[in-house]
């Protein structure tokens, strides 16, 4: 039995990046041997075990054979005669098909280290075309590392998109990869790679109804770099129609927080763009309509979305800034005290007080 570190941990080590999780491949063992050694079986579709002490994942070396359509249609073969190179050959990209033995020796049969140096994403074998999820993963890695996609890999991805293989992906799987890509260092690159290979029209057909140039520009905005997923997602839809944001979110089964903010960003686009021209009463009414006082965190996220849009030249940056200033002024009021002083007309009394304090702050 021989054990090798594989995949992302080896790749990130070679790139000089911090390693978060380590995965291992075990060659020459059976599931029964692993259990006897104290490993806990956890794999449903193929033999994966947790180390009894470190809890790290150890998978038996395996091969995969296409047996159906989509990313689930595979038959797995894991026996002691499967070699390390057999296991590495089934992986998606050369940079993820590098192993390291217990002595620190690098095993790199497909030139992954060379592609790391060249900053290139290249598929390992034609079997890449058997799993449409790999298109999304390539786009995500492009967003993470800023690497180029090898011409032959891009050609293969185009063919996969054209023949409908991407259509077999379920919404949950698309969202999982799409969300990870949005949270990478350069989310714009994910969108660009998916568009270049033709997969974007399959996984996000609503893209054609959006202002692509401005959406990509908004993803480049400095404010995106520290933003959470709902903001990054909503940025895509801030320049579009409300029904487009809602329809895409429903189809992708985006989490409620992401869908809510995307729809709100689209709904408030023209209003917030006009924020620089709104008087105190209109500002207070807008703050009330978007629930800024009860949901301040979402309100701030909305402003960041529109600030990213402004950075891309799609909106007036004064609007979000003025609305934030108005909200800060209105929050200085003691709404409880006002309510106690005007028990018969609480809502109008609070509105009037907010208008007054906002007017004095502008």
C-alpha positions in Angstrom: 0.0 0.0 0.0 1.4 3.4 -1.0 0.0 6.8 -0.1 0.3 10.0 -2.2 -0.8 13.6 -1.6 -2.7 14.8 -4.6 -4.7 17.5 -6.2 -5.2 21.0 -4.9 -2.8 20.7 -2.0 0.1 19.8 -4.2 -0.9 22.4 -6.8 -1.1 25.2 -4.2 2.2 24.1 -2.6 3.9 24.5 -5.9 2.4 27.9 -6.4 3.6 28.9 -2.9 0.0 29.4 -1.6 -1.4 28.3 1.8 -2.7 24.8 1.8 -6.1 24.5 3.5 -7.1 20.8 2.9 -5.0 17.8 2.0 -6.3 14.9 0.0 -4.6 11.6 -0.5 -4.8 8.7 -2.9 -4.0 5.2 -1.7 -2.6 2.7 -4.2 -2.6 -1.1 -3.7 -5.2 -1.3 -1.0 -8.8 -2.6 -0.6 -11.7 -1.1 1.4 -11.3 -4.0 3.9 -7.7 -3.2 4.5 -8.5 0.5 5.1 -11.2 -0.3 7.6 -8.8 -2.7 9.4 -6.3 0.2 9.7 -8.9 2.3 11.5 -10.1 4.4 8.5 -13.7 5.4 8.5 -15.5 4.9 5.1 -17.5 7.9 4.0 -17.7 7.7 0.2 -21.1 7.0 -1.4 -20.1 6.7 -5.0 -16.5 5.5 -4.6 -14.2 4.4 -1.8 -13.2 7.4 0.4 -12.1 7.1 4.0 -11.3 9.5 6.8 -8.0 9.1 8.6 -8.6 7.9 12.2 -6.5 10.8 13.7 -6.3 13.7 11.2 -9.7 13.2 9.6 -8.2 14.0 6.3 -9.6 12.2 3.2 -7.9 9.1 1.7 -9.4 7.8 -1.5 -8.5 4.5 -3.1 -7.0 5.0 -6.6 -9.7 4.6 -9.1 -10.7 5.0 -12.8 -14.0 6.2 -14.2 -15.9 5.1 -17.3 -18.7 7.1 -18.8 -22.0 5.2 -18.5 -24.6 7.8 -18.9 -25.4 11.5 -19.8 -24.3 14.3 -17.5 -22.0 14.5 -14.6 -23.4 11.6 -12.6 -23.2 9.0 -15.4 -20.0 7.3 -14.4 -19.0 3.8 -13.4 -16.1 3.7 -10.9 -13.5 1.0 -10.8 -11.3 0.9 -7.6 -9.1 -2.1 -7.1 -5.5 -2.7 -5.9 -4.2 -2.9 -9.5 -5.2 0.7 -10.3 -2.0 2.8 -10.5 -1.3 6.3 -9.4 -1.1 7.4 -13.1 -4.4 5.7 -13.8 -6.0 7.8 -11.0 -4.3 11.1 -12.1 -5.4 10.5 -15.7 -9.1 10.8 -14.8 -8.6 14.3 -13.3 -9.8 17.4 -15.1 -6.7 19.7 -15.5 -3.0 19.0 -15.6 -2.4 21.4 -12.7 -4.7 19.2 -10.5 -3.1 15.9 -11.7 0.1 16.2 -9.7 1.0 14.0 -6.8 3.7 13.9 -4.1 4.9 10.8 -2.3 5.8 10.4 1.3 9.4 11.5 0.6 8.3 14.8 -1.0 9.0 13.6 -4.6 6.7 15.1 -7.2 5.0 12.8 -9.6 3.8 14.8 -12.6 3.0 12.5 -15.6 0.9 15.1 -17.5 3.1 18.3 -17.2 1.0 20.1 -14.6 4.0 21.8 -13.0 5.0 23.2 -16.5 1.5 24.5 -17.0 1.6 26.1 -13.5 4.7 28.0 -14.6 3.0 29.0 -17.9 -0.2 30.0 -16.1 -2.2 27.7 -18.3 -5.3 25.6 -17.7 -5.1 22.5 -19.8 -7.2 19.3 -19.8 -5.5 16.0 -19.0 -7.3 13.8 -21.5 -10.2 13.7 -23.9 -12.2 12.2 -21.0 -12.6 15.8 -19.8 -15.5 16.0 -22.2 -17.4 13.4 -20.3 -18.2 15.7 -17.3 -19.8 19.1 -18.1 -19.1 20.3 -14.5 -15.5 20.6 -15.7 -16.4 23.6 -17.8 -17.6 25.4 -14.7 -14.5 24.4 -12.8 -12.1 25.7 -15.6 -13.9 29.0 -15.5 -13.7 29.1 -11.7 -10.0 28.3 -11.7 -9.5 31.1 -14.3 -11.2 33.4 -11.9 -9.0 32.2 -9.0 -5.6 32.2 -10.5 -6.0 34.5 -13.5 -4.7 31.7 -15.8 -5.4 31.4 -19.5 -7.3 28.5 -21.0 -5.2 26.4 -23.4 -6.6 26.7 -27.0 -7.2 22.9 -27.3 -9.1 22.9 -24.0 -11.2 25.9 -25.0 -12.0 24.1 -28.3 -13.1 21.0 -26.3 -15.3 23.2 -24.0 -16.9 24.8 -27.0 -17.8 21.4 -28.5 -19.3 20.3 -25.1 -21.4 23.4 -24.9 -22.5 23.1 -28.6 -23.6 19.4 -28.2 -25.8 20.1 -25.2 -23.8 18.3 -22.6 -24.0 21.4 -20.3 -27.8 21.1 -20.4 -27.6 17.9 -18.3 -26.4 20.0 -15.3 -28.9 20.4 -12.5 -29.5 23.9 -11.1 -27.9 23.1 -7.7 -24.7 22.0 -9.3 -24.5 25.0 -11.5 -25.1 27.3 -8.6 -22.5 25.6 -6.5 -19.8 26.3 -9.0 -21.1 29.7 -10.1 -21.2 30.9 -6.5 -17.6 29.7 -5.9 -16.5 31.5 -9.0 -18.1 34.7 -8.0 -16.2 34.6 -4.8 -12.8 34.2 -6.5 -10.2 37.0 -6.8 -11.3 37.9 -10.4 -15.0 36.9 -10.8 -15.1 38.6 -14.2 -12.8 36.0 -15.6 -15.3 33.2 -14.9 -18.0 35.0 -16.8 -15.6 35.7 -19.7 -14.5 32.1 -20.0 -18.0 30.8 -19.9 -19.1 33.3 -22.5 -16.1 32.4 -24.8 -16.9 28.7 -24.8 -20.6 29.2 -25.2 -21.6 27.7 -21.9 -22.8 31.0 -20.4 -25.8 31.1 -22.7 -26.7 27.6 -21.3 -26.2 28.2 -17.6 -27.3 31.8 -17.5 -29.5 32.5 -20.6 -30.6 35.8 -18.9 -27.2 37.2 -19.7 -28.4 38.3 -23.1 -30.9 40.6 -21.5 -28.3 42.3 -19.3 -25.8 45.0 -20.2 -22.8 42.7 -20.3 -20.1 45.4 -20.5 -21.4 47.2 -17.5 -22.0 44.0 -15.5 -18.4 42.9 -16.1 -17.2 46.4 -15.2 -19.1 46.3 -12.0 -17.5 43.0 -11.1 -14.1 44.8 -11.5 -15.1 47.5 -9.1 -12.9 47.9 -6.0 -15.9 47.6 -3.7 -16.4 44.0 -5.0 -13.2 42.8 -3.5 -14.4 42.7 0.0 -18.0 42.0 -0.7 -20.0 38.9 0.2 -21.7 36.6 -2.3 -25.1 38.4 -2.4 -23.4 41.6 -3.4 -21.3 40.0 -6.1 -24.3 38.2 -7.5 -26.6 41.2 -7.4 -24.0 43.3 -9.3 -24.7 41.2 -12.4 -28.4 42.3 -12.4 -28.2 45.9 -11.1 -28.5 47.3 -14.7 -31.3 45.0 -15.8 -35.0 44.4 -15.3 -36.5 43.1 -12.1 -38.1 40.1 -13.8 -34.7 39.1 -15.3 -33.1 39.0 -11.8 -36.0 37.1 -10.4 -36.2 34.6 -13.2 -32.5 33.8 -13.2 -32.5 33.5 -9.4 -35.4 31.1 -9.4 -34.0 28.9 -12.2 -30.5 28.8 -10.5 -32.2 28.2 -7.1 -30.0 30.9 -5.7 -30.3 31.4 -1.9 -33.0 33.8 -0.7 -30.5 36.4 0.3 -28.9 36.5 -3.1 -32.2 36.5 -5.0 -33.7 39.2 -2.7 -30.7 41.6 -3.2 -30.5 41.0 -7.0 -34.2 41.7 -7.4 -34.0 44.8 -5.1 -31.0 46.1 -7.0 -32.8 45.9 -10.3 -36.0 47.4 -8.9 -34.2 50.4 -7.4 -31.8 51.0 -10.2 -33.4 54.2 -11.7 -34.5 55.5 -8.3 -31.1 55.4 -6.7 -29.5 56.7 -9.9 -31.8 59.8 -9.4 -30.8 60.0 -5.7 -28.7 63.1 -6.3 -31.9 65.0 -7.3 -34.3 63.7 -4.7 -35.4 66.0 -1.9 -35.5 65.1 1.8 -39.1 63.8 1.6 -38.4 61.6 -1.4 -35.3 60.2 0.2 -37.1 59.3 3.4 -39.9 57.6 1.4 -37.3 55.7 -0.6 -35.6 54.5 2.6 -38.9 53.3 3.9 -39.8 51.5 0.7 -36.6 49.5 0.6 -36.8 48.7 4.3 -33.6 50.5 5.1 -34.5 51.2 8.8 -35.5 47.6 9.6 -32.8 45.9 7.5 -29.7 48.1 7.6 -27.3 45.4 6.6 -29.2 44.6 3.4 -29.5 48.4 2.8 -25.8 48.8 3.0 -25.3 45.8 0.6 -27.7 47.4 -1.8 -25.7 50.6 -1.8 -22.5 48.7 -2.4 -24.1 47.0 -5.4 -25.1 50.4 -6.9 -21.6 51.9 -6.1 -20.1 49.0 -8.1 -22.5 49.9 -10.9 -21.5 53.5 -10.7 -17.8 52.5 -10.9 -18.6 50.8 -14.2 -20.2 54.0 -15.5 -23.8 52.7 -15.2 -25.0 55.0 -12.5 -24.4 58.3 -10.7 -22.1 57.7 -7.7 -23.8 60.6 -5.9 -27.0 58.7 -5.5 -25.9 55.9 -3.2 -23.7 58.3 -1.2 -26.6 60.7 -0.7 -28.9 57.9 0.3 -26.4 56.6 2.8 -26.0 60.0 4.4 -29.8 60.4 4.6 -30.1 57.0 6.4 -27.4 57.9 8.8 -29.1 61.2 9.7 -32.5 59.5 10.1 -31.1 56.9 12.4 -30.1 59.5 14.9 -33.7 60.0 15.8 -35.3 58.2 18.8 -38.3 56.7 17.0 -39.6 55.4 20.3 -39.7 58.8 21.9 -41.5 60.2 18.9 -44.0 57.5 19.0 -44.7 58.1 22.7 -45.2 61.8 22.0 -47.6 61.2 19.1 -49.5 58.0 20.0 -52.4 58.9 17.6 -50.3 59.5 14.5 -47.0 57.6 15.0 -46.2 56.9 11.4 -46.6 60.4 10.1 -44.8 61.9 13.1 -41.8 59.7 12.6 -41.8 60.5 8.8 -42.0 64.2 9.5 -39.1 64.1 12.0 -37.0 62.0 9.6 -37.6 64.5 6.7 -36.6 67.4 9.0 -33.4 65.8 10.1 -32.5 64.6 6.6 -33.1 68.0 5.1 -30.7 69.5 7.6 -28.1 66.9 6.9 -28.0 67.4 3.1 
